[in-house]
Amino acid sequence: MTDATTDATTDESSADRAVVLLSGGMDSATAAAEARERGYEIYCLHTTYGQRTEDRELECARRLADEFDAADFLQIETGHLSAIGDSSLTDDEMAVADADMESDEIPTSYVPFRNANLLAMAVSYAEANDCGAVFIGAHSEDFSGYPDCRPEFFEAFERVVDVGTKPETEISIEAPFVEWSKTDIAERGVELEVPYEHTWSCYRENEPACGTCDACAFRLQAFQTVGVRDPIEYAERPSYVEDA
């Protein structure tokens, strides 16, 4: 943390810094690229919470932080989410289901209230480092199944931040893709030259990606739709685009 000598300096530095919740996945990598494109110096926060692919995700997050020339990289262990359970991402007794891209049900991969936990830590990190924004890569295909990915959730959380931080603190919650599809994100990421070879989305495996869980299916569909080959390795690479 750099101490500002004047209020004006504090305001300027806050406006130029942002925390990015960097999971190591496709969406968070694109959010980091978007933050950098907007002129922010980025501070990367990665959390491990007992997810099946936590080792690969951490490896990818560290590599991405280097690629984006991040000012800082902070890893936090959040084992309480695994201890709480009730998610196929953290509970070995629950199977990770195959993709059901038409379902309106909340999937078993939902980690109860995870984004509130992650955003709370990100805001603490942001306030301690005079950052003016927190970026998260959540998007519309997530909030169709995950209640803590809805636009109104982020709007409400920003109000909590306003009330719960120091009077002089101004931190915005930036979810730039919240109304976007995965395909939209892939298009933007290709435009921003995101190094997707250093990202990981699979819910099941550290390598190769399974190709058939929800995360793999939506990711592959996005790349197939924009006509770019996903650069990571898959055990299976089904087509998720009609007439492809």
Secondary structure, 3 states (H helix, E strand, C coil): CCCCCCHHHHHHHHHCEEEEECCCCHHHHHHHHHHHHCCCEEEEEEEECCCCCHHHHHHHHHHHHHHCCCCEEEEEECHHHHHHCCCCCCCCCCCCCECCCCCCCCCCCCCCCHHHHHHHHHHHHHHHCCCCEEECCCCHHHHCCCHHHCHHHHHHHHHHHHHHCCCCCCCEEECCCCCCCHHHHHHHHHHCCCCHHHCCCCCCCCCCECCCEHHHHHHHHHHHHHCCCCCCCECCCCCCCCCC
